[in-house]
Amino acid sequence: MNLGQKLKKLRKSWDLTQKEFAQRIPGKSDYTYIGKIERGHQYPSIKFLEKIAETYSVPLSYFFEDRPKATKGMIRSIDVLNWLTQHEEQAERFGLSWLARKKYLHYGYFETLAGKIKAMKEEFRKAIEEHSFPV
């Protein structure tokens, strides 16, 4: 079962339309986006899936159970890449230039890098909190 099918199954278990399902998710959620995810035309960020998981009382792993390990890794890698793209200045401070990220986007290397980046991201978040830098 793919991610979209899992999302649809969760929505149906609550007996909700796509619109009702989207309205309950904190932040700005559009029912058309839910439909695109269910049909496999759109891939949500991990952050968005976390909101859904929290709202509908399922573990985040619900969306990735019964999936090949490589797919889990690719999704995790996409999430890290999204973070790097959104926080390019911070990524530069860690020596992860845009060109270097592009060069190493093949799956094997990026899977290893994802764990390192996650740890650096956490370190950076703590530093921001301790020093109250504007983000």
N, C-alpha and C positions, 0 to 999 in steps of 0.2 A: 504494500500500500504506500503510495507516494505522499508527500507532505500535503498537497492539495486535497487528496482524498481523506487524509487524517483530519484536516481542518473541517471539511464538510461533515464527516462523521461526528465530530465534536459538536458542531453547530446543530446538526439534526438531533443529537442526543438531548439537547436543551430545547428542542422543538421551536427553533427560532428561524426567522427569515434572515437572509444575508444582511438586510438593513437593521433588523433588531440586534443581530449579533454584533455588527460594527458599532452600533450606538452604545453598547455596554463597555467597550474597550476604552480605557482612559486615553486622552489625547485626541488628536484629529484622525478619525478612521472613517473611511468611505466604504459603503457597501459594494461599490463597483470594484474596489481593490480586493475585497474578500472574494468576490466572484472570479477575478483574474487569478488569484492564488489557487482557488479550488480547481480551476480549469488548467492550471500549470502554465499560465501565460505570464505570471509574475512570481518573483521569489522574495519573500519578506526578509527583513533583517532579523537577526537574533533578538535584538531589542524589542521588536514588534511581537515576535513569538513569545518573549518573556511576559509582555503585557497580557497577551491572550491567555497564557498559562496561568498567570496570577488571577485574572478575572474569572476564569472558568474552572479554577481549582484542579488543574492537572499539572504534573511535573513537566518541565521543559522537554525532558527526554521522551515524552509522549509522541512528539512530532517526529522523532528520529528512530524509534524502536522498529525492529524488523527491517532496517535499512542496511545496506552494505557499509562496512567500515569506511571505505573510501569516500562514500557520499557524505558521511558525517564529517570527515576531514575537510572535504571541499566546502561544505557549508561553513564550517568553522573558519576556513581560510578566507572565504568571501566576507565573513563578518570582520575579520582582522583587516582585510583590504579596505572595506568600507570605513573602518575607524581611521586607518592611515590616511585615506583620502580626505576625510572630514577634518583631520587634525594634522595637516601636512607640516605646519610649522613645528609642532611638537615632534613629529617623526624625524624632521631634519635634525633636531637636537640630539636624537639618538643615532644619528648617522645613517638613517634609512632614506636616502635621497630617492626622488621619484624615479630616476633612471635605474637605480639599484633595485627598487621594488619591481619595476617592469622586467628587468633582466632575470630575476629569480622567481618569476611567477609560475614556473612549472611545478607540478603537484608535489613531487617528492621533497624538494627543497623547502617549498612554502609550508608544507605540513610541519617540518621541523622548526622553521622560523616562527610559525604561529604560536607555539608554546613560549618561545623566548619573548616575543612581542607582548604576549598576554602578561607576562611577569613585569616587563618594562612599563606597560600601560598602568598596572596596579601601582608600581613604584611612583610613576609620574602623578597619578591621581592623589596619592598620599602626600607628595611634595606640594601639590597645588593646595590641598586642604590645610597643610601645616603653615604655609606662607601666605595664604589668601591672595594668590595672584588672580587677576581677572582673566577669565577664559573667553 
